[in-house]
Amino acid sequence: MTLELAQNLILEKAKFDGCGEFASLERATGKILAQGVVAVKNLPSFDNAAMDGYALNFDDFNEPLSVAATVLAGDEAEITLKKGECVKIMTGAKMPTNADTVVPFEDAILQDSKLSPQSKVKKFNALRYKGEEVKAGEILLKKGEILMPARVMMLAAQGIYCVCVERELKIGIFSSGDEVVEPWQNASEEQIYNANGAGIASLLQSFGFASSYAGIIKDDLESTTHALETAKFDVIITSGGASKGEADFMKTALLNLGFSELFDGVNIRPGRPSKAFIKDKKIVFILPGNPMAAFLMCFLLVVPFLKGTQLEKFDAALNQDVKIKSGRQNIVLGSFLGGKFSVTDNNKFGSGMITPLIKSNAVLVTSESLGELKAGEIVKILKFS
């Protein structure tokens, strides 16, 4: 299975609709709308002045106009101009019913306390019409939109304080293996420190997703089954226990628990053993145990699922020739800067390494048919940092 097919399967089959909660505007930023929002108020809600000046009927502005009143923002009185009149008006104040133009103070010419028609102004200047930005009853925001600051501001301008947003998924991270110990413990020469738990959590955090670390699962079917069955998460990410070895119990445990397999392996290096399973409103990602493979497949599979969309791709000019093995997709590590993609360490790395990740900020994922890439070729890259 190709990476693209695995990504599409996840996005198509693991849509957890209906998970909504209400959030106040203080908590709404970055959340995804679970329902569309309809405008409840015209914006502006009345014709008003866009700047300080003198409001008048342009068709009457062929002789000096007397200043009949001063209108401040917040004044509710309806004013109708008489022939030969204008009003002094402040930004945001309600326009007189028959006024259509504002002469800014800096352009106004007053003679004998009257506004002179010598003032240079065009008809409809500085007039904000009722509903010119938003009309009551129209779609204000659509389901699925991310509530970025400007959208939050628009909701506030409509007097909408609480909105229905998608509930944040609870994400749990497990590591597995009898040989794995935590960074705060002492490892013997035969043991390895758990780099994957912290690395995956940090990667998710960099994309705005909080997670909880749930510990190391021992290499036996009973421990694996118990950990997966009792985990109270919407999304479970495990690393290790993904390949065909005798001690790899993840797939067996999940099938025994009634999960359905989305895919069993991706034809890519590194990351071939990656798997995904779903049951009701829960998804489990089984990532390889090798740190680089776990990190990259979390980026390529888990992050798009959490974002609800494919990752953004950038065009880049390749800085060197790269030979790769055809018949599979290959991940090429590199640095993306100034429109160029510089390959890291001539693309020589092992899936258990971490240093090449530190040297890189992006990846190129090749097609299965490619065996070589040429310097200067324009390629599509994905940034992970």
ROMAR-29509 format. One record per residue (C-alpha): residue number from 1; residue in one letter; y, x, z. Coordinates in nm, 2 decimals, m for minus. Last residue first. Example, Ala and Ser with C-alpha at 12.3 -4.5 7.8 and 13.67 -1.06 7.14 Angstrom:
REM residues 2
- 2 / s / m0.11 / 1.37 / 0.71
- 1 / a / m0.45 / 1.23 / 0.78
END
This chain:
REM residues 385
- 385 / s / 2.18 / 0.98 / 1.15
- 384 / f / 1.89 / 0.80 / 0.97
- 383 / k / 2.05 / 0.80 / 0.63
- 382 / l / 1.84 / 0.67 / 0.33
- 381 / i / 1.85 / 0.84 / m0.01
- 380 / k / 1.85 / 0.73 / m0.37
- 379 / v / 1.83 / 1.01 / m0.63
- 378 / i / 2.06 / 1.15 / m0.90
- 377 / e / 1.89 / 1.46 / m1.05
- 376 / g / 2.10 / 1.77 / m1.03
- 375 / a / 1.80 / 1.98 / m0.93
- 374 / k / 1.47 / 1.83 / m1.06
- 373 / l / 1.21 / 1.63 / m0.88
- 372 / e / 0.84 / 1.68 / m0.93
- 371 / g / 0.50 / 1.51 / m0.90
- 370 / l / 0.62 / 1.15 / m0.93
- 369 / s / 0.38 / 0.86 / m0.98
- 368 / e / 0.37 / 0.74 / m0.62
- 367 / s / 0.74 / 0.69 / m0.60
- 366 / t / 0.96 / 0.92 / m0.39
- 365 / v / 1.13 / 0.85 / m0.05
- 364 / l / 1.44 / 1.06 / 0.00
- 363 / v / 1.54 / 1.11 / 0.36
- 362 / a / 1.86 / 1.16 / 0.56
- 361 / n / 2.02 / 1.34 / 0.85
- 360 / s / 1.83 / 1.67 / 0.85
- 359 / k / 1.81 / 1.99 / 1.05
- 358 / i / 1.71 / 1.81 / 1.37
- 357 / l / 1.43 / 1.63 / 1.18
- 356 / p / 1.31 / 1.97 / 1.05
- 355 / t / 1.28 / 2.08 / 1.41
- 354 / i / 1.05 / 1.79 / 1.52
- 353 / m / 0.71 / 1.90 / 1.38
- 352 / g / 0.38 / 1.71 / 1.41
- 351 / s / 0.40 / 1.58 / 1.05
- 350 / g / 0.41 / 1.94 / 0.92
- 349 / f / 0.69 / 2.08 / 0.71
- 348 / k / 0.78 / 2.25 / 0.39
- 347 / n / 1.04 / 2.05 / 0.20
- 346 / n / 1.22 / 2.36 / 0.08
- 345 / d / 1.33 / 2.40 / 0.44
- 344 / t / 1.55 / 2.09 / 0.43
- 343 / v / 1.65 / 1.96 / 0.09
- 342 / s / 2.02 / 1.93 / 0.03
- 341 / f / 2.13 / 1.59 / m0.09
- 340 / k / 2.48 / 1.58 / m0.24
- 339 / g / 2.74 / 1.30 / m0.25
- 338 / g / 2.97 / 1.49 / m0.01
- 337 / l / 2.70 / 1.53 / 0.25
- 336 / f / 2.34 / 1.42 / 0.28
- 335 / s / 2.10 / 1.66 / 0.46
- 334 / g / 1.73 / 1.67 / 0.38
- 333 / l / 1.38 / 1.55 / 0.44
- 332 / v / 1.16 / 1.45 / 0.15
- 331 / i / 0.92 / 1.16 / 0.23
- 330 / n / 0.64 / 1.14 / m0.03
- 329 / q / 0.48 / 0.84 / m0.19
- 328 / r / 0.12 / 0.89 / m0.30
- 327 / g / m0.06 / 0.96 / m0.62
- 326 / s / 0.16 / 1.26 / m0.70
- 325 / k / 0.20 / 1.56 / m0.47
- 324 / i / 0.55 / 1.70 / m0.45
- 323 / k / 0.74 / 1.98 / m0.61
- 322 / v / 1.11 / 1.99 / m0.54
- 321 / d / 1.38 / 2.14 / m0.77
- 320 / q / 1.71 / 2.19 / m0.59
- 319 / n / 2.04 / 2.03 / m0.48
- 318 / l / 1.96 / 1.67 / m0.56
- 317 / a / 2.27 / 1.46 / m0.64
- 316 / a / 2.30 / 1.16 / m0.42
- 315 / d / 2.32 / 0.79 / m0.45
- 314 / f / 2.31 / 0.60 / m0.12
- 313 / k / 2.06 / 0.34 / 0.00
- 312 / e / 2.13 / 0.09 / 0.27
- 311 / l / 1.82 / m0.01 / 0.47
- 310 / q / 1.64 / m0.34 / 0.38
- 309 / t / 1.73 / m0.64 / 0.58
- 308 / g / 1.66 / m0.82 / 0.91
- 307 / k / 1.81 / m0.54 / 1.11
- 306 / l / 1.51 / m0.54 / 1.35
- 305 / f / 1.27 / m0.54 / 1.05
- 304 / p / 1.46 / m0.27 / 0.87
- 303 / v / 1.45 / m0.05 / 1.19
- 302 / v / 1.08 / m0.10 / 1.24
- 301 / l / 0.95 / 0.01 / 0.90
- 300 / l / 1.14 / 0.31 / 0.76
- 299 / f / 1.30 / 0.44 / 1.08
- 298 / c / 0.99 / 0.38 / 1.29
- 297 / m / 0.80 / 0.54 / 1.01
- 296 / l / 1.02 / 0.85 / 1.02
- 295 / f / 1.00 / 0.89 / 1.40
- 294 / a / 0.62 / 0.84 / 1.43
- 293 / a / 0.55 / 1.07 / 1.14
- 292 / m / 0.78 / 1.34 / 1.28
- 291 / p / 0.62 / 1.30 / 1.63
- 290 / n / 0.25 / 1.30 / 1.53
- 289 / g / 0.09 / 1.00 / 1.70
- 288 / p / 0.11 / 0.77 / 1.40
- 287 / l / 0.28 / 0.43 / 1.44
- 286 / i / 0.12 / 0.10 / 1.53
- 285 / f / 0.38 / m0.17 / 1.50
- 284 / v / 0.31 / m0.50 / 1.69
- 283 / i / 0.48 / m0.83 / 1.61
- 282 / k / 0.51 / m1.13 / 1.83
- 281 / k / 0.63 / m1.48 / 1.75
- 280 / d / 0.29 / m1.63 / 1.68
- 279 / k / 0.06 / m1.33 / 1.63
- 278 / i / 0.15 / m1.03 / 1.40
- 277 / f / 0.00 / m0.69 / 1.32
- 276 / a / 0.15 / m0.38 / 1.16
- 275 / k / m0.01 / m0.05 / 1.07
- 274 / s / 0.10 / 0.32 / 1.01
- 273 / p / m0.19 / 0.56 / 0.93
- 272 / r / m0.02 / 0.70 / 0.62
- 271 / g / 0.30 / 0.82 / 0.80
- 270 / p / 0.39 / 1.16 / 0.65
- 269 / r / 0.33 / 1.13 / 0.36
- 268 / i / 0.30 / 0.78 / 0.22
- 267 / n / 0.03 / 0.54 / 0.10
- 266 / v / 0.09 / 0.30 / 0.39
- 265 / g / m0.19 / 0.20 / 0.63
- 264 / d / m0.35 / m0.12 / 0.75
- 263 / f / m0.12 / m0.40 / 0.66
- 262 / l / m0.01 / m0.74 / 0.79
- 261 / e / m0.31 / m0.77 / 1.02
- 260 / s / m0.34 / m1.09 / 1.21
- 259 / f / m0.35 / m1.08 / 1.59
- 258 / g / m0.61 / m1.28 / 1.78
- 257 / l / m0.65 / m1.06 / 2.09
- 256 / n / m0.98 / m0.91 / 1.95
- 255 / l / m0.79 / m0.81 / 1.64
- 254 / l / m0.53 / m0.64 / 1.85
- 253 / a / m0.78 / m0.45 / 2.06
- 252 / t / m0.97 / m0.33 / 1.75
- 251 / k / m0.66 / m0.21 / 1.58
- 250 / m / m0.53 / m0.02 / 1.88
- 249 / f / m0.86 / 0.15 / 1.97
- 248 / d / m0.83 / 0.49 / 1.82
- 247 / a / m1.06 / 0.71 / 2.03
- 246 / e / m1.33 / 0.76 / 1.75
- 245 / g / m1.07 / 0.87 / 1.50
- 244 / k / m0.97 / 0.65 / 1.20
- 243 / s / m0.59 / 0.67 / 1.25
- 242 / a / m0.34 / 0.46 / 1.45
- 241 / g / m0.43 / 0.54 / 1.82
- 240 / g / m0.10 / 0.72 / 1.85
- 239 / s / 0.25 / 0.56 / 1.87
- 238 / t / 0.30 / 0.21 / 1.98
- 237 / i / 0.59 / m0.03 / 1.91
- 236 / i / 0.58 / m0.38 / 2.05
- 235 / v / 0.82 / m0.64 / 1.94
- 234 / d / 0.86 / m0.98 / 2.12
- 233 / f / 0.78 / m0.82 / 2.45
- 232 / k / 0.60 / m0.93 / 2.77
- 231 / a / 0.31 / m0.68 / 2.75
- 230 / t / 0.00 / m0.83 / 2.92
- 229 / e / m0.23 / m0.85 / 2.62
- 228 / l / m0.12 / m0.51 / 2.47
- 227 / a / m0.17 / m0.32 / 2.79
- 226 / h / m0.50 / m0.49 / 2.88
- 225 / t / m0.64 / m0.44 / 2.53
- 224 / t / m0.55 / m0.07 / 2.53
- 223 / s / m0.69 / m0.01 / 2.88
- 222 / e / m1.02 / m0.19 / 2.80
- 221 / l / m1.06 / m0.02 / 2.46
- 220 / d / m1.02 / 0.34 / 2.59
- 219 / d / m0.78 / 0.62 / 2.52
- 218 / k / m0.52 / 0.56 / 2.79
- 217 / i / m0.20 / 0.38 / 2.72
- 216 / i / 0.12 / 0.57 / 2.81
- 215 / g / 0.42 / 0.38 / 2.95
- 214 / a / 0.63 / 0.07 / 2.89
- 213 / y / 0.96 / 0.21 / 2.77
- 212 / s / 1.21 / m0.07 / 2.72
- 211 / s / 1.43 / m0.12 / 2.42
- 210 / a / 1.79 / m0.17 / 2.32
- 209 / f / 1.88 / m0.19 / 1.95
- 208 / g / 2.22 / m0.07 / 1.82
- 207 / f / 2.10 / 0.15 / 1.53
- 206 / s / 2.14 / 0.47 / 1.74
- 205 / q / 1.95 / 0.28 / 2.02
- 204 / l / 1.65 / 0.24 / 1.79
- 203 / l / 1.64 / 0.62 / 1.72
- 202 / s / 1.68 / 0.69 / 2.09
- 201 / a / 1.39 / 0.46 / 2.19
- 200 / i / 1.17 / 0.62 / 1.92
- 199 / g / 1.25 / 0.97 / 2.03
- 198 / a / 1.21 / 0.90 / 2.40
- 197 / g / 0.86 / 0.74 / 2.36
- 196 / n / 0.76 / 0.99 / 2.09
- 195 / a / 0.81 / 1.31 / 2.27
- 194 / n / 0.54 / 1.26 / 2.53
- 193 / y / 0.46 / 1.61 / 2.64
- 192 / i / 0.13 / 1.76 / 2.53
- 191 / q / m0.17 / 1.86 / 2.73
- 190 / e / m0.42 / 2.15 / 2.69
- 189 / e / m0.18 / 2.41 / 2.82
- 188 / s / m0.11 / 2.20 / 3.12
- 187 / a / 0.18 / 1.96 / 3.14
- 186 / n / 0.39 / 1.91 / 3.44
- 185 / q / 0.55 / 1.56 / 3.47
- 184 / w / 0.91 / 1.45 / 3.40
- 183 / p / 0.85 / 1.48 / 3.02
- 182 / e / 0.56 / 1.23 / 3.05
- 181 / v / 0.20 / 1.33 / 2.98
- 180 / v / m0.01 / 1.29 / 2.66
- 179 / e / m0.37 / 1.43 / 2.64
- 178 / d / m0.53 / 1.10 / 2.73
- 177 / g / m0.35 / 0.93 / 2.44
- 176 / s / m0.10 / 0.65 / 2.38
- 175 / s / 0.27 / 0.59 / 2.37
- 174 / f / 0.42 / 0.25 / 2.43
- 173 / i / 0.76 / 0.11 / 2.34
- 172 / g / 0.87 / m0.25 / 2.42
- 171 / i / 1.14 / m0.44 / 2.24
- 170 / k / 1.27 / m0.78 / 2.36
- 169 / l / 1.43 / m0.95 / 2.07
- 168 / e / 1.79 / m1.05 / 2.12
- 167 / r / 1.81 / m1.43 / 2.08
- 166 / e / 1.97 / m1.53 / 1.76
- 165 / v / 2.31 / m1.67 / 1.81
- 164 / c / 2.45 / m2.02 / 1.89
- 163 / v / 2.82 / m2.00 / 1.95
- 162 / c / 3.04 / m2.04 / 2.26
- 161 / y / 3.42 / m2.03 / 2.27
- 160 / i / 3.53 / m2.21 / 1.95
- 159 / g / 3.90 / m2.28 / 1.97
- 158 / q / 3.94 / m2.22 / 1.60
- 157 / a / 4.14 / m1.90 / 1.65
- 156 / a / 3.87 / m1.78 / 1.89
- 155 / l / 3.61 / m1.82 / 1.62
- 154 / m / 3.83 / m1.63 / 1.38
- 153 / m / 3.87 / m1.34 / 1.63
- 152 / v / 3.49 / m1.33 / 1.67
- 151 / r / 3.46 / m1.30 / 1.29
- 150 / a / 3.71 / m1.02 / 1.28
- 149 / p / 3.52 / m0.83 / 1.56
- 148 / m / 3.18 / m0.85 / 1.39
- 147 / l / 2.95 / m1.14 / 1.45
- 146 / i / 2.67 / m1.07 / 1.21
- 145 / e / 2.61 / m1.35 / 0.96
- 144 / g / 2.26 / m1.51 / 0.96
- 143 / k / 2.38 / m1.87 / 0.95
- 142 / k / 2.71 / m1.89 / 0.77
- 141 / l / 3.07 / m1.88 / 0.91
- 140 / l / 3.36 / m2.11 / 0.85
- 139 / i / 3.20 / m2.38 / 0.63
- 138 / e / 3.46 / m2.64 / 0.56
- 137 / g / 3.54 / m2.93 / 0.79
- 136 / a / 3.89 / m2.83 / 0.88
- 135 / k / 4.06 / m2.62 / 0.61
- 134 / v / 4.09 / m2.24 / 0.65
- 133 / e / 4.36 / m2.01 / 0.52
- 132 / e / 4.60 / m2.25 / 0.35
- 131 / g / 4.52 / m2.52 / 0.60
- 130 / k / 4.89 / m2.61 / 0.67
- 129 / y / 5.10 / m2.39 / 0.45
- 128 / r / 5.26 / m2.07 / 0.55
- 127 / l / 5.61 / m2.03 / 0.41
- 126 / a / 5.76 / m1.68 / 0.40
- 125 / n / 5.92 / m1.74 / 0.06
- 124 / f / 5.84 / m2.08 / m0.09
- 123 / k / 6.13 / m2.05 / m0.34
- 122 / k / 6.26 / m1.69 / m0.39
- 121 / v / 6.53 / m1.53 / m0.18
- 120 / k / 6.85 / m1.33 / m0.24
- 119 / s / 7.11 / m1.46 / 0.00
- 118 / q / 7.42 / m1.54 / m0.22
- 117 / p / 7.35 / m1.90 / m0.13
- 116 / s / 7.55 / m1.84 / 0.19
- 115 / l / 7.42 / m1.95 / 0.53
- 114 / k / 7.71 / m2.10 / 0.72
- 113 / s / 7.88 / m1.96 / 1.03
- 112 / d / 8.21 / m1.90 / 0.84
- 111 / q / 8.01 / m1.69 / 0.59
- 110 / l / 7.66 / m1.58 / 0.68
- 109 / i / 7.45 / m1.37 / 0.44
- 108 / a / 7.08 / m1.36 / 0.52
- 107 / d / 6.85 / m1.09 / 0.38
- 106 / e / 6.78 / m0.92 / 0.72
- 105 / f / 6.74 / m1.26 / 0.89
- 104 / p / 6.47 / m1.36 / 0.65
- 103 / v / 6.55 / m1.66 / 0.43
- 102 / v / 6.26 / m1.90 / 0.47
- 101 / t / 6.17 / m2.16 / 0.20
- 100 / d / 6.00 / m2.50 / 0.18
- 99 / a / 6.19 / m2.73 / 0.41
- 98 / n / 6.15 / m3.11 / 0.39
- 97 / t / 5.94 / m3.16 / 0.70
- 96 / p / 6.12 / m2.90 / 0.90
- 95 / m / 5.89 / m2.59 / 0.94
- 94 / k / 5.70 / m2.55 / 1.27
- 93 / a / 5.75 / m2.21 / 1.44
- 92 / g / 5.51 / m1.93 / 1.38
- 91 / t / 5.79 / m1.67 / 1.33
- 90 / m / 6.12 / m1.80 / 1.45
- 89 / i / 6.36 / m2.05 / 1.28
- 88 / k / 6.73 / m2.09 / 1.24
- 87 / v / 6.77 / m2.43 / 1.07
- 86 / c / 6.92 / m2.54 / 0.74
- 85 / e / 7.16 / m2.81 / 0.64
- 84 / g / 7.36 / m2.92 / 0.33
- 83 / k / 7.18 / m3.24 / 0.28
- 82 / k / 7.00 / m3.34 / 0.59
- 81 / l / 6.70 / m3.15 / 0.72
- 80 / t / 6.41 / m3.33 / 0.89
- 79 / i / 6.29 / m3.20 / 1.22
- 78 / e / 5.97 / m3.31 / 1.39
- 77 / a / 5.97 / m3.19 / 1.75
- 76 / e / 5.68 / m2.98 / 1.87
- 75 / d / 5.85 / m2.65 / 1.96
- 74 / g / 5.58 / m2.39 / 2.02
- 73 / a / 5.74 / m2.12 / 1.81
- 72 / l / 6.11 / m2.17 / 1.83
- 71 / v / 6.34 / m2.39 / 1.61
- 70 / t / 6.71 / m2.34 / 1.63
- 69 / a / 6.94 / m2.62 / 1.51
- 68 / a / 7.18 / m2.75 / 1.24
- 67 / v / 7.28 / m2.42 / 1.08
- 66 / s / 7.52 / m2.54 / 0.81
- 65 / l / 7.43 / m2.45 / 0.45
- 64 / p / 7.66 / m2.28 / 0.20
- 63 / e / 7.61 / m2.42 / m0.16
- 62 / n / 7.34 / m2.40 / m0.42
- 61 / f / 7.05 / m2.40 / m0.17
- 60 / d / 6.96 / m2.76 / m0.20
- 59 / d / 6.66 / m2.70 / m0.42
- 58 / f / 6.54 / m2.43 / m0.18
- 57 / n / 6.51 / m2.68 / 0.11
- 56 / l / 6.58 / m2.46 / 0.41
- 55 / a / 6.44 / m2.25 / 0.69
- 54 / y / 6.65 / m1.96 / 0.82
- 53 / g / 6.50 / m1.64 / 0.95
- 52 / d / 6.22 / m1.50 / 1.16
- 51 / m / 5.89 / m1.45 / 0.97
- 50 / a / 5.58 / m1.64 / 0.84
- 49 / a / 5.74 / m1.98 / 0.91
- 48 / n / 5.52 / m2.28 / 0.97
- 47 / d / 5.34 / m2.57 / 0.79
- 46 / f / 5.09 / m2.71 / 1.04
- 45 / s / 4.74 / m2.63 / 1.17
- 44 / p / 4.74 / m2.28 / 1.01
- 43 / l / 4.45 / m2.27 / 0.99
- 42 / n / 4.32 / m2.63 / 0.99
- 41 / k / 4.09 / m2.70 / 1.29
- 40 / v / 3.72 / m2.77 / 1.34
- 39 / a / 3.59 / m2.52 / 1.10
- 38 / v / 3.21 / m2.55 / 1.06
- 37 / v / 2.98 / m2.28 / 1.21
- 36 / g / 2.63 / m2.20 / 1.07
- 35 / q / 2.34 / m2.17 / 1.31
- 34 / a / 2.15 / m1.87 / 1.45
- 33 / l / 2.45 / m1.64 / 1.41
- 32 / i / 2.36 / m1.28 / 1.46
- 31 / k / 2.50 / m1.07 / 1.75
- 30 / g / 2.71 / m0.77 / 1.71
- 29 / t / 3.00 / m0.91 / 1.91
- 28 / a / 2.90 / m1.23 / 2.09
- 27 / r / 2.91 / m1.14 / 2.45
- 26 / e / 3.29 / m1.19 / 2.52
- 25 / l / 3.29 / m1.47 / 2.27
- 24 / s / 3.04 / m1.67 / 2.48
- 23 / a / 2.68 / m1.67 / 2.37
- 22 / f / 2.44 / m1.96 / 2.33
- 21 / e / 2.07 / m1.89 / 2.26
- 20 / g / 1.85 / m1.92 / 1.96
- 19 / c / 1.50 / m1.81 / 1.86
- 18 / g / 1.44 / m2.08 / 1.60
- 17 / d / 1.32 / m1.85 / 1.33
- 16 / f / 1.09 / m1.55 / 1.40
- 15 / k / 1.06 / m1.41 / 1.05
- 14 / a / 0.75 / m1.18 / 1.06
- 13 / k / 0.59 / m1.28 / 0.73
- 12 / e / 0.87 / m1.21 / 0.48
- 11 / l / 1.05 / m0.91 / 0.64
- 10 / i / 0.72 / m0.75 / 0.74
- 9 / l / 0.56 / m0.81 / 0.41
- 8 / n / 0.87 / m0.67 / 0.23
- 7 / q / 0.86 / m0.35 / 0.43
- 6 / a / 0.49 / m0.30 / 0.36
- 5 / l / 0.54 / m0.36 / m0.01
- 4 / e / 0.83 / m0.11 / m0.02
- 3 / l / 0.63 / 0.15 / 0.16
- 2 / t / 0.35 / 0.13 / m0.09
- 1 / m / 0.00 / 0.00 / 0.00
END
